[in-house]
Structure formats: structure tokens, C-alpha cells
Amino acid sequence: MIFSASLSVLALLLVHVPHGVQSFSPHACSHQRRTASGVIMPTTTTSLHATTEDTSATTTTQKTKLSRPERKKLEREKKQKKKNGKKQPEQAKYTLHSNNISELTPSSNADDVMKAIKRAQNRHDDHDLRIVKNFLVNEVDDHFAYGFRGSLLARLAVGALHMNSNDIARDVIDVRKEYHRDSMLPMESAAIIRGLLRIHNVTDALDILDDELAVPDDEETLDSSENKELLKQRASSIASIASRHFFEGEPSMAVRACTMLTELGPIIRKCGLTAEEINMPWTRIIQGASECESGRRAGTISPCDPEIALNLPCNLVYCVLKAMTTFPSDNDDRTYEALSNALVRRTLFITGAVSMEGCPDADRGEVVFMGRSNVGKSSLVNMVTNRKSLAYTSKRPGKTQQFNYFAVNDKPGREKEVRYGDEVRGEKDPDAFYILDVPGFGFAKVPEKQRQEWSDFLSEYIETRKTLRVIFHLIDGRHGPIDEDFNIMKQVGEQKPKGVQYVIVLTKADKNIKGPNTTNSGKVQKKVLDKLRIAAKENGVGTAPILLTSAETKLGRDDMWRYMRLAAEV
């Protein structure tokens, strides 16, 4: 009964459990509480966390282990989410294509910029070139790279001209001229001029030449190292103008450049620069002038301005020769071989005359080589024409027994026309002339009657030959003038027409110096020169120029040709 009543009360209590109190469960924690009637009732608290933890444990046990690629994929996804969540930095303003120098910043040095310029030029990378230009012009100030910004701009201009990026070059040149005039180096200006010539921008090249490489006004400071470098680079730049225009078939501008060199030569000598220091490219200029002259003779090259064509010489190489004679000479064999080959393309022995009736027609200029026997006339003729045996040489004095005529630059076969009267087609070149090698006086073993005939023939020739332009009187530089030389001076002084140039040539100058002939430049003793000047003055030819020559070392070739040109231009 009692047990049955207890169960009924317990059932009644379970039915009326308030909302929010869970029923008893095996997992509940039991507690006791006393009721108002004194009956002790058990209370239960359900463990919610226990149920959740059991479920999670079960799920974890059921998951499979991820492979390594899957884990890496998850890691990449997490990194990408973090990256997307952050603010992306702006791309660098001066980013380059180069892996070595990826970008230019204010902390970059001159070496970094130079490497970027060289790479852009070598790979023709216009993008990088413009980046470097914007960096140097817009980003940095005048003091960047310890003041070398002007030099970097010059190097950038050269690279831009090499790539035909003319807009970049013009902007850079203007900035350099505006902000870095005081620090501009002559070598940089010369490099820019060569770059401008490469793109045929002669106008700007001449502007820079006259602005940045102008001849110093103060003559007293010409020998300073700064002015020497400036004059050296000016000469080099003008030589580039002449050479490029000769090879490009534009003789007008090339001749103008040669005239500028002629005016610059005396200043170069005055400041004390040597031929080795200047290192002028005379050989290349001569080759270009010879090539241009060949095209002019063939009719494929003509000056742009007809008025300029009237002032051009009979051979363009003479313009180069005129400039060469004003500069210090190094007597380079290669240069003068090119010169002789350009001025003497063909040589022919025409005839040997013993009287005026035997002379060829006076249709061109003539140059006469005269002097006593064994003075070296034939050797000198061979030297200036760059021929080994044009005029016959002999150790026996007096080998030449007649007035030998040699035609220079005549038409092929001209000797047949003179000797046999054959008709030969063609015309002589505009710079053709005659070289006349006359017999020597003094040591020649000939009868007195024949010697007198030679003298009479020479007198008549000097007085009446209208095409005679130059008389070279050869005197042995070791001994000076002798009696026969005095007679020639007197004869020339009395009979020479006004239009004829008389030149005294001292031969064998190399014999007065000990040592190898190929290394000495030759000289003449002072007493020999004094004796010569007195004799020339007494015989009415005191104003005659005196040239120092040597057939062995080929000294004096340029000076000889300076006067032989007078015969070619008739």
C-alpha cells in the first residue's frame, strides 16, 4: 500500500514538471532538495555539453585524412583570402623590363641608370628608354648622382639617337642645355653630334658644334687642358661631318666641313696639340672623298646647289689635302698612299722632248722638276705619284738625257695618240696634268754643246709655255745650293712669268739625322738654310717657299701636292 501510494505521488509530480526543467535521464546529475512538507525530492540537471561533445567526437572519427595536394590547396586559398582582404600597393612608377635593374627610385645611383640605358639601347627597348627619360627629367633634381645628371642625359641622348627615338633625344638635349651648361663635357657634345649625323640631322649638329664646341675667344688660354680637349673634340666632330657626307654622296656639305678644318688647323698648331693627340681620321676622309669624286666623274653624284658646284675643286680630295696641310702631320704611310692613289689614278710616259717642237699640246697644267744631277729628281717624282718606277732612277748621275713628259689622270692609250697619231676614244679627267722631269745640270757627263742646248730649251720653255704652273727646284739638303743652283735661281728670277709658282725643295733631309730612316722626320742645318736664303734673295726669288723632303721616309708629300694642285686646276 505504502509503496503504491509513493508511486502515485511520483507520477503526479512528473506530470506537473514546470516548463524549462528536463526530465530525469541516466546522464543527469542528481541533487536532493527538501519540500515544504518535509519530503526529500531528487532534482536533475541535464548536461547539454555532453551531448554536443559526443556528436563532435563521432564526426571527427568519421572524417578521412586530407592528401598533401589538398592541404596545399587549402593553404593557398587561405593566403589568397588574406591577400584579397588587404589593400593592394600601387605599381612602381619607374618599372623596367630588366631583371638586373627592375626599377628606378630616388635612391638609385648613376651606375644603375647607366646600366638601364645601355640595356635599352642594346635591346632596342623603347619602353625602358622612356622610363629612364621620365625618371631623369621628372623625378630627380640637378644634383642627382653627385651632379652627374648632365652626363647621364648626354648618354641617354646618344642611346635615343641610336634607336631613332628623336623625340626623346630632343627633350633630353634641351634639358641638358638648360640646366647643365656649366658641366657639359666636350666629349659628350661630340658624341651627340655623331648621333645627330647618323639620323641626318645636320642642322642641330652644326648648332651644337657652334654652341658647345666653339673656338675659345681668349687666345692666351688656348694651351690649357680644357681648351685643348675642346679643340680636339671640335676637330673630331667636323671630321665626322666631312667623312659621312663624302660617303653619302653629298659633296657640298663635305667641302664646307673641310673648309672648317682648314680654318681650325692653325689654331690646333698654336695650342700645341700633336698629331698623335688629335688622331684625325684622314685616311677615312680621303677614301670617302675619293669615292665621292669617282661618282662625280661618272655623273651619278652632283651637288644639291648649282652655285656650290662652281666652287668645288677639280678633285674633291684636294679639299682634304688643303685641310691636312694646316694640321700637325704624322707622315703616316697609309694616309699618304690613299692620298696619292686618289690624286694619281693613271700615269703614262708620253714623250721625251729635246726642243719645244717635241712637247705635247699645251692643253693642261704642267709641273717641272729641275735641279743639278744626282739631287734625286726621279726619286721624288716616284714618291709623290706613289709609283716605284715611273721616272727611271740610276746611281749614275745624268741618266736623264731629255725632257720627259708624264701624263697624270689622262685617258688610257694617250701615249699611242702622241707617239703614233692613233685616234683614242675618251677624254682626260678634269684633274689631269703633266709632270716634266728635266735633265740635271752639273755632274752629268755630256758634251758642253748638249748642256747649252738644254739650258736654252729650259729658258724658252719657262718663258713661253703658257700652261706651266709650278717649278720645283730641287737642292741637296746636306750641302745647300752650289753654282748650278745659283744659275737656276737667276734664270727663274729673270724669266719666270707671274702666274708660275717657284718652290725650293730640299731633298735627302733624312741623311742629316742618325738612326733608322723610317723613324726620323729629317732636318737641315742652320748654316745650309742661311746660305739658301741669301742666295734666293740675291737672285730675285727670296719669297720662294722652302720644302723639306725625303724620298726614303716620304717626308713632304703633302706639301708637294699642295703646289701640284695648281697644275691640276688649270
Sequence and secondary structure as in RCSB ss.txt:
>XXXX:A:sequence
MIFSASLSVLALLLVHVPHGVQSFSPHACSHQRRTASGVIMPTTTTSLHATTEDTSATTTTQKTKLSRPERKKLE
REKKQKKKNGKKQPEQAKYTLHSNNISELTPSSNADDVMKAIKRAQNRHDDHDLRIVKNFLVNEVDDHFAYGFRG
SLLARLAVGALHMNSNDIARDVIDVRKEYHRDSMLPMESAAIIRGLLRIHNVTDALDILDDELAVPDDEETLDSS
ENKELLKQRASSIASIASRHFFEGEPSMAVRACTMLTELGPIIRKCGLTAEEINMPWTRIIQGASECESGRRAGT
ISPCDPEIALNLPCNLVYCVLKAMTTFPSDNDDRTYEALSNALVRRTLFITGAVSMEGCPDADRGEVVFMGRSNV
GKSSLVNMVTNRKSLAYTSKRPGKTQQFNYFAVNDKPGREKEVRYGDEVRGEKDPDAFYILDVPGFGFAKVPEKQ
RQEWSDFLSEYIETRKTLRVIFHLIDGRHGPIDEDFNIMKQVGEQKPKGVQYVIVLTKADKNIKGPNTTNSGKVQ
KKVLDKLRIAAKENGVGTAPILLTSAETKLGRDDMWRYMRLAAEV
>XXXX:A:secstr
 HHHHHHHHHHHHHHT  TT     TTSEEEEEE TTS EEEEEE  HHHHHHHHHHHHHHH     HHHHHHHH
HHHHHHHHHHS      TTB S SSS B  TT  HHHHHHHHHHHHHTT HHHHHHHHHIIIIIS TTHHHHTHH
HHHHHHHHHHHHTT HHHHHHHHHHHHHH GGG  HHHHHHHHHHHHHTT HHHHHHHHHHHS   S GGGTTSH
HHHHHHHHHHHHHHHHHHHHHHTT HHHHHHHHHHHHHHHHHHHHHT  HHHH   HHHHHHHHHHHHHHHHHTS
   SSHHHHHHS SSTHHHHHHHHHHS     HHHHHHHHHHH S EEEEEEESSGGGS    SEEEEEEEBTTS
 HHHHHHHHHT SSSS   SSTT   SEEEEEES  TTHHHHHHH     S   TT EEEEE   BSS    HHH
HHHHHHHHHHHHHH TTEEEEEEEEETTT   HHHHHHHHHHHHH  TT EEEEEEE GGGGS S TTT      
HHHHHHHHHHHHHTT TT  EEE BTTTTBTHHHHHHHHHHHHT 
